[in-house]
């Protein structure tokens, strides 16, 4: 589904991501972990086209997408949520998700139809499955942090991606919110047959749902494998798990 | 009550009322109303960029000026009828906006604004210096009115002066343009522009080609500004280089902010208020820019959402207890 081969990116001589390779099979739930500054978000930005890699390739579904613009990558079936919550704050919850449907279904060039009722069914159904139906008409910027994160997931899902990248989906959430969000993500991934790649700092979350884990440290992959393998890895214990104890 | 008030088709009401201005018998009122109507279109076209897409242009007068020169030149020097010269203003201004916009949308924020200003000054300089075509500094006086002979012969609508016929024509054309603009703002395309204003990074990742949409908005805004300019040249009985000067750009930007860029009709209200204020203050003091500036500062601080925003907020406050 996704194959990242030897990507590298440096900023002003600082090597943020160095020869990283990650492989995600269709239908898999994969995670990238690593301490702060390990290069997780940079790696995501390289995959989604927000940054252009200095070297290496990104292949999505057998197609080389290296260096494509984000909107093109998005059209090829990759959805993304961001670490900093990234919604359209002065639009309503309904409008946020509807906008993603409009764009994805190619209606953006329509200068004449009235927008309000387009894709109403789809939007409401998606909001329903996210548990946001009651807040549909609220201005999204006023939602709680947790609800905004869920909304962002909704925006990403409206593009009907085959591969979904979540950058710290539970960042800044309370323990309860985290558990709910994880359950939600898992359920939606299962229902829609999504392939999921996410970064996370909460170990409990990672080991509970991920099937494959890649560990980044200072821009390099130091371990890769199943949760059990990663947990047992000496290097990982030393640089990462040990650090958190 | 307020809900019912809000549902009234205010655009239509204002349009119908505006038709009666010449009947009040004062040439001056008709003149003033005509001025306001044209500026309302100009300001609304700018708001497609500023309020809807979140792009602040400091050089919107360029397209207004190009439109004015296009219609003026075609009608005066080539004798082209208004029916063709008017749309030509929109097409030409839109084409120029496509060229300039291609470069502008590659920059963001203040750099975008500065480049729009730079292009506008180039347009002004060309209008100012190209004597053979534009008349240079002296401008191009005596743009003919469109021919209204055929209307004057119709029953019931005859008997007005040419300036009044032109006012009616302006009303109809501007109303049409505003209707089209309103449809665009309320369309899926308009919604995509709003997502760019709200969060361009996220917009990219719902699949919106941000630059291309920004360019489309730039071209549309330029084209409608050009149409406003085409009307203004005839209304003004002449086209002059200062149509494209930066002070015109700032004037239309002030109207947009004053009226409220968060609503569709805000900029039009801004045009109305600013032109009336200007008129009133000039009558009392020669220091009108000073007084006007002070009033603007106060208004912008008291009503950060513009006048239209303030009215909306007030209506909501009045409406709430009734619903409860």
Interface residues (C-beta under 8 A of the other chain):
Chain A: X48 X50 X69 X70 X71 X74 X75 X79 X80 X82 X86 X87 X88 X89 X90 X91 X95 X98 X99 X100 X102 X103 X104 X107 X108 X109 X110 X111 X112 X113 X114 X115 X116 X118 X155 X156 X158 X159
Chain B: X183 X184 X186 X187 X188 X189 X190 X191 X192 X194 X195 X198 X199 X201 X202 X203 X204 X205 X206 X207 X208 X209 X210 X213
